[in-house]
Amino acid sequence: MKEKMEMVMQMRLIAFAKLVIPFCIAGATVLFFWLFVEPEVYAGYAEVFLTYTFIPFGGPIAAIPLGLDGLGTSHAAGLVSFIVFTDAVLAMFLVWNFDYAKKIPGIGKLVERAEESGEKAISKYKWVKRFGVIGVVVIVVFPLQWTGAAVGAIVGRLIGMPSLITWFAVVIGTFIRSTLTALISIGVLSFL
């Protein structure tokens, strides 16, 4: 009986760690930027983050050109890395805490909406289930309506992909999308 209690306590500790770790990583990143990055650069990345996060249509596509325009093309690799990191932390939270996240006040509604979008994406784009990892990568690379990293993470979990594979597919998709967006933006900016 004692062994079972210890195992249950260990499982609860692991579940708590999976809930807290993404928030700690995000907090440490904000703290790092605040302490070690110049205020103008910090403000530029904050603007990119807000655009990326809170503009529902086109936010992922608009954030990098906005950042390149404000910070300069020398920050292209940094902006791509920043977007990939942001999506990686979000995907980590969702793949680890998909069921728990729906119960968190405030966050729960957002996760439920993302789950609905994921279910719609699966029913609308049936090929995603057949192609598994590649399907999730494509959904993240080409944000079709409400798809993207959050929906990609949820779709991966809904079609039965393991957490690590789902997370990896989302990170690869975000990297491809962000790199393409940065390259196209740099080309357009240099043309203008």
Residue frames as qw, qx, qy, qz and C-alpha x, y, z in Angstrom:
[[0.000, 0.885, 0.465, 0.000, 0.00, 0.00, 0.00],
 [0.326, -0.775, 0.097, 0.533, 2.83, 2.36, 0.86],
 [0.405, -0.111, 0.593, 0.687, 4.42, 1.80, -2.56],
 [0.185, 0.629, 0.661, 0.365, 1.15, 2.64, -4.31],
 [0.166, -0.926, -0.254, 0.225, 0.81, 5.85, -2.29],
 [0.394, -0.566, 0.332, 0.643, 4.37, 6.82, -3.19],
 [0.353, 0.193, 0.686, 0.606, 3.69, 6.09, -6.84],
 [0.058, 0.823, 0.544, 0.149, 0.51, 8.23, -6.77],
 [0.276, -0.869, -0.025, 0.409, 2.39, 11.08, -5.09],
 [0.422, -0.304, 0.513, 0.683, 5.16, 10.82, -7.67],
 [0.272, 0.482, 0.687, 0.471, 2.61, 10.90, -10.51],
 [0.071, -0.925, -0.368, 0.063, 0.99, 14.01, -9.00],
 [0.381, -0.700, 0.209, 0.567, 4.39, 15.65, -8.67],
 [0.392, 0.018, 0.637, 0.663, 5.17, 14.90, -12.31],
 [0.137, 0.721, 0.618, 0.282, 1.76, 16.27, -13.38],
 [0.213, -0.919, -0.158, 0.290, 2.38, 19.43, -11.34],
 [0.430, -0.458, 0.406, 0.663, 5.85, 19.83, -12.87],
 [0.333, 0.310, 0.682, 0.573, 4.40, 19.47, -16.36],
 [0.000, 0.877, 0.475, 0.076, 1.90, 22.19, -15.53],
 [0.315, -0.890, 0.006, 0.331, 4.46, 24.59, -14.04],
 [0.632, -0.209, 0.400, 0.631, 7.55, 24.08, -16.23],
 [0.381, 0.558, 0.448, 0.586, 6.23, 25.89, -19.35],
 [0.168, -0.954, -0.199, -0.151, 5.24, 28.92, -17.23],
 [0.609, -0.661, 0.187, 0.397, 8.67, 28.92, -15.56],
 [0.603, 0.107, 0.436, 0.659, 10.41, 28.79, -18.94],
 [0.169, 0.776, 0.380, 0.473, 8.27, 31.69, -20.23],
 [0.383, -0.919, -0.082, 0.042, 8.87, 33.69, -17.05],
 [0.672, -0.427, 0.279, 0.537, 12.62, 33.09, -17.20],
 [0.497, 0.384, 0.437, 0.644, 12.65, 34.24, -20.82],
 [0.043, -0.911, -0.266, -0.313, 10.79, 37.45, -20.01],
 [0.559, -0.792, 0.076, 0.233, 13.16, 38.07, -17.10],
 [0.689, -0.101, 0.356, 0.624, 16.19, 37.44, -19.31],
 [0.324, 0.627, 0.381, 0.597, 14.94, 39.87, -21.97],
 [0.253, -0.936, -0.193, -0.152, 14.11, 42.46, -19.33],
 [0.611, -0.715, 0.170, 0.295, 17.51, 42.25, -17.62],
 [0.599, -0.313, 0.492, 0.548, 19.92, 41.63, -20.49],
 [0.423, 0.470, 0.558, 0.537, 18.43, 43.07, -23.67],
 [0.097, -0.013, 0.018, 0.995, 18.42, 46.74, -24.65],
 [0.311, 0.423, 0.553, -0.647, 15.05, 48.43, -24.00],
 [0.458, 0.463, -0.278, -0.706, 14.45, 49.19, -27.70],
 [0.337, 0.186, -0.889, -0.246, 15.08, 45.56, -28.68],
 [0.069, 0.195, 0.883, -0.420, 12.97, 44.34, -25.74],
 [0.413, 0.456, 0.264, -0.743, 10.12, 46.59, -26.88],
 [0.443, 0.385, -0.570, -0.574, 10.46, 45.30, -30.44],
 [0.237, 0.025, -0.971, -0.015, 10.24, 41.68, -29.32],
 [0.200, 0.317, 0.699, -0.609, 7.31, 42.53, -27.03],
 [0.474, 0.443, -0.078, -0.757, 5.51, 44.09, -30.02],
 [0.408, 0.245, -0.805, -0.354, 6.21, 40.97, -32.09],
 [0.057, -0.107, -0.950, 0.287, 4.90, 38.75, -29.28],
 [0.330, 0.395, 0.467, -0.719, 1.72, 40.79, -28.87],
 [0.506, 0.415, -0.358, -0.666, 1.08, 40.83, -32.61],
 [0.322, 0.188, -0.914, -0.158, 1.81, 37.12, -32.89],
 [0.019, -0.164, -0.903, 0.396, -0.39, 36.20, -29.94],
 [0.206, 0.475, 0.563, -0.644, -3.37, 38.50, -30.10],
 [0.437, 0.414, -0.287, -0.745, -4.12, 39.05, -33.78],
 [0.764, 0.066, 0.604, -0.218, -6.28, 36.05, -34.68],
 [0.787, 0.541, 0.270, 0.119, -6.02, 36.24, -38.47],
 [0.558, 0.733, -0.117, 0.371, -2.58, 36.84, -39.86],
 [0.473, -0.845, 0.245, -0.046, -0.77, 37.32, -36.54],
 [0.817, -0.260, 0.399, 0.324, 1.80, 34.61, -37.27],
 [0.638, 0.489, 0.314, 0.506, 2.37, 36.02, -40.74],
 [0.067, 0.928, 0.073, 0.359, 2.41, 39.70, -39.66],
 [0.642, -0.748, 0.064, 0.156, 4.67, 39.37, -36.61],
 [0.751, -0.146, 0.267, 0.585, 7.98, 38.70, -38.38],
 [0.381, 0.588, 0.264, 0.663, 7.65, 41.46, -41.01],
 [0.300, -0.916, -0.115, -0.239, 6.66, 43.85, -38.21],
 [0.731, -0.598, 0.145, 0.296, 9.72, 42.83, -36.22],
 [0.686, 0.140, 0.296, 0.650, 12.02, 43.10, -39.23],
 [0.158, 0.790, 0.242, 0.541, 10.66, 46.54, -39.99],
 [0.422, -0.889, -0.003, -0.179, 11.10, 47.73, -36.40],
 [0.720, -0.583, 0.307, 0.217, 14.32, 45.96, -35.42],
 [0.212, 0.723, -0.562, -0.342, 16.00, 45.58, -38.80],
 [0.894, 0.257, -0.313, -0.192, 16.84, 42.57, -40.93],
 [0.268, 0.488, -0.759, 0.338, 19.86, 41.78, -38.74],
 [0.436, -0.187, 0.662, -0.580, 17.37, 40.40, -36.21],
 [0.726, 0.136, -0.421, -0.527, 15.85, 37.87, -38.65],
 [0.562, 0.079, -0.812, 0.138, 17.41, 34.79, -37.04],
 [0.002, -0.015, 0.662, -0.749, 16.51, 36.11, -33.59],
 [0.563, 0.070, 0.071, -0.820, 12.91, 36.71, -34.60],
 [0.738, 0.095, -0.593, -0.308, 12.57, 33.24, -36.12],
 [0.402, 0.064, -0.816, 0.411, 14.10, 31.73, -32.98],
 [0.215, -0.016, 0.460, -0.861, 11.80, 33.80, -30.78],
 [0.703, 0.060, -0.160, -0.690, 8.66, 32.68, -32.65],
 [0.698, 0.096, -0.707, -0.055, 9.79, 29.04, -32.64],
 [0.203, 0.076, -0.750, 0.625, 10.56, 29.26, -28.93],
 [0.431, -0.014, 0.256, -0.865, 7.16, 30.82, -28.20],
 [0.796, 0.075, -0.326, -0.505, 5.33, 28.09, -30.10],
 [0.561, 0.161, -0.789, 0.193, 7.53, 25.38, -28.56],
 [0.038, -0.056, 0.679, -0.731, 6.61, 26.48, -25.04],
 [0.618, 0.068, 0.073, -0.780, 2.91, 26.73, -25.96],
 [0.773, 0.152, -0.544, -0.289, 2.98, 23.29, -27.59],
 [0.331, 0.166, -0.828, 0.421, 4.83, 21.86, -24.59],
 [0.319, -0.021, 0.507, -0.800, 2.12, 23.15, -22.28],
 [0.725, 0.143, -0.091, -0.667, -0.68, 21.80, -24.46],
 [0.715, 0.185, -0.662, -0.131, 0.72, 18.35, -25.15],
 [0.254, 0.114, -0.810, 0.516, 1.58, 17.83, -21.50],
 [0.117, 0.220, 0.618, -0.746, -1.55, 19.38, -20.02],
 [0.214, -0.191, -0.614, -0.735, -4.26, 19.00, -22.64],
 [0.441, -0.525, -0.715, -0.138, -6.87, 17.60, -20.24],
 [0.406, -0.506, -0.441, 0.621, -5.84, 19.73, -17.24],
 [0.164, -0.030, 0.148, 0.975, -5.62, 22.95, -19.25],
 [0.250, -0.476, -0.593, -0.599, -9.37, 22.88, -19.93],
 [0.518, -0.643, -0.550, 0.126, -10.00, 23.18, -16.18],
 [0.413, -0.224, -0.172, 0.866, -7.79, 26.24, -15.60],
 [0.141, 0.845, 0.410, -0.313, -9.88, 29.43, -15.29],
 [0.139, 0.835, -0.222, -0.484, -9.33, 31.71, -18.28],
 [0.013, -0.449, 0.809, 0.378, -6.98, 29.35, -20.09],
 [0.432, 0.174, 0.877, -0.116, -9.61, 26.61, -20.17],
 [0.521, 0.705, 0.301, -0.374, -11.88, 28.52, -22.57],
 [0.248, 0.747, -0.487, -0.379, -8.98, 29.16, -24.94],
 [0.182, -0.266, 0.939, 0.119, -7.99, 25.50, -24.89],
 [0.510, 0.400, 0.723, -0.240, -11.59, 24.43, -25.52],
 [0.478, 0.781, -0.008, -0.402, -11.76, 26.78, -28.52],
 [0.109, 0.614, -0.732, -0.276, -8.46, 25.42, -29.81],
 [0.372, -0.007, 0.927, -0.054, -9.79, 21.89, -29.31],
 [0.568, 0.609, 0.442, -0.334, -12.92, 22.76, -31.31],
 [0.361, 0.787, -0.351, -0.356, -10.71, 24.19, -34.04],
 [0.137, -0.417, 0.889, 0.129, -8.60, 21.03, -33.93],
 [0.506, 0.258, 0.807, -0.161, -11.67, 18.82, -34.29],
 [0.530, 0.756, 0.141, -0.356, -12.90, 20.97, -37.19],
 [0.155, 0.714, -0.612, -0.305, -9.46, 20.76, -38.80],
 [0.318, -0.160, 0.933, 0.047, -9.45, 16.97, -38.49],
 [0.543, 0.484, 0.657, -0.198, -12.93, 16.71, -40.01],
 [0.426, 0.842, -0.024, -0.330, -12.21, 19.26, -42.75],
 [0.332, 0.698, -0.628, -0.089, -8.68, 18.10, -43.55],
 [0.962, -0.171, 0.121, -0.174, -9.01, 14.32, -43.24],
 [0.763, 0.482, -0.333, 0.273, -5.56, 13.87, -44.76],
 [0.129, -0.731, 0.497, -0.449, -4.01, 15.13, -41.51],
 [0.810, -0.333, 0.399, -0.271, -4.92, 11.93, -39.69],
 [0.951, 0.295, 0.021, 0.087, -3.51, 9.75, -42.48],
 [0.566, 0.636, -0.285, 0.440, -0.23, 11.63, -42.68],
 [0.739, -0.504, -0.307, 0.325, 0.29, 11.95, -38.90],
 [0.493, -0.523, 0.019, 0.695, 3.46, 13.93, -38.21],
 [0.270, 0.111, 0.445, 0.846, 3.64, 15.39, -41.71],
 [0.127, -0.696, -0.594, -0.382, -0.02, 16.40, -41.50],
 [0.423, -0.802, -0.281, 0.314, 0.56, 18.25, -38.22],
 [0.446, -0.300, 0.216, 0.815, 3.64, 19.95, -39.66],
 [0.141, 0.371, 0.555, 0.731, 1.64, 21.09, -42.70],
 [0.253, -0.809, -0.518, -0.114, -1.19, 22.43, -40.50],
 [0.455, -0.716, -0.090, 0.521, 1.35, 24.49, -38.56],
 [0.413, -0.097, 0.384, 0.820, 3.29, 25.66, -41.64],
 [0.092, -0.303, -0.488, -0.814, 0.21, 26.78, -43.54],
 [0.131, 0.236, 0.656, -0.705, -2.13, 28.30, -40.97],
 [0.172, -0.337, -0.723, -0.579, -5.48, 27.42, -42.52],
 [0.437, -0.706, -0.320, -0.456, -8.08, 29.65, -40.80],
 [0.533, -0.760, 0.211, -0.307, -7.57, 29.01, -37.06],
 [0.961, -0.063, -0.125, 0.238, -4.76, 26.47, -37.30],
 [0.147, 0.819, -0.431, 0.349, -1.26, 27.01, -36.04],
 [0.239, 0.359, -0.816, 0.384, 0.89, 25.80, -33.16],
 [0.441, -0.107, 0.601, -0.658, -1.91, 25.46, -30.57],
 [0.842, 0.236, 0.049, -0.483, -4.27, 23.69, -32.94],
 [0.627, 0.458, -0.630, -0.025, -1.41, 21.58, -34.32],
 [0.011, -0.309, 0.835, -0.454, -0.53, 20.42, -30.80],
 [0.610, 0.056, 0.496, -0.615, -4.14, 19.56, -30.07],
 [0.807, 0.378, -0.246, -0.381, -4.67, 17.84, -33.43],
 [0.404, 0.436, -0.794, 0.126, -1.58, 15.72, -32.81],
 [0.218, -0.135, 0.810, -0.528, -2.92, 14.63, -29.44],
 [0.704, 0.213, 0.246, -0.632, -6.44, 14.04, -30.82],
 [0.793, 0.398, -0.377, -0.265, -5.17, 11.72, -33.56],
 [0.953, -0.302, 0.026, 0.012, -3.19, 9.75, -31.00],
 [0.602, 0.565, -0.363, 0.432, 0.35, 10.94, -31.59],
 [0.681, -0.392, -0.379, 0.488, 2.70, 10.72, -28.56],
 [0.194, -0.938, -0.134, 0.252, 3.41, 13.99, -26.76],
 [0.441, -0.542, 0.392, 0.598, 7.05, 14.25, -27.81],
 [0.398, 0.232, 0.677, 0.574, 6.32, 13.53, -31.48],
 [0.081, 0.862, 0.487, 0.116, 3.46, 16.05, -31.47],
 [0.289, -0.872, 0.042, 0.394, 5.69, 18.69, -29.88],
 [0.474, -0.282, 0.542, 0.634, 8.47, 17.97, -32.38],
 [0.332, 0.515, 0.659, 0.437, 6.04, 18.26, -35.34],
 [0.042, -0.950, -0.305, 0.054, 4.80, 21.63, -34.07],
 [0.388, -0.726, 0.254, 0.507, 8.35, 22.95, -33.60],
 [0.456, 0.007, 0.641, 0.617, 9.39, 21.81, -37.10],
 [0.212, 0.716, 0.599, 0.289, 6.24, 23.36, -38.62],
 [0.171, -0.950, -0.138, 0.222, 6.78, 26.64, -36.79],
 [0.465, -0.504, 0.406, 0.605, 10.43, 26.74, -37.83],
 [0.400, 0.272, 0.662, 0.572, 9.56, 26.21, -41.49],
 [0.075, 0.855, 0.488, 0.161, 6.73, 28.77, -41.44],
 [0.295, -0.895, -0.007, 0.335, 8.78, 31.40, -39.59],
 [0.492, -0.323, 0.489, 0.644, 11.85, 30.92, -41.78],
 [0.330, 0.468, 0.641, 0.511, 9.81, 31.21, -44.97],
 [0.061, -0.931, -0.360, -0.007, 8.04, 34.29, -43.63],
 [0.398, -0.756, 0.171, 0.490, 11.36, 35.90, -42.67],
 [0.475, -0.075, 0.579, 0.658, 12.96, 35.15, -46.04],
 [0.209, 0.670, 0.591, 0.397, 9.96, 36.48, -47.97],
 [0.203, -0.939, -0.227, 0.158, 9.83, 39.56, -45.73],
 [0.457, -0.559, 0.316, 0.615, 13.53, 40.27, -46.18],
 [0.402, 0.223, 0.636, 0.620, 13.10, 39.92, -49.95],
 [0.053, 0.833, 0.500, 0.232, 10.13, 42.31, -49.98],
 [0.331, -0.884, -0.056, 0.326, 11.85, 44.83, -47.70],
 [0.468, -0.373, 0.430, 0.676, 15.03, 44.81, -49.79],
 [0.324, 0.461, 0.641, 0.522, 12.95, 45.17, -52.97],
 [0.068, -0.923, -0.366, -0.093, 11.14, 48.19, -51.54]]
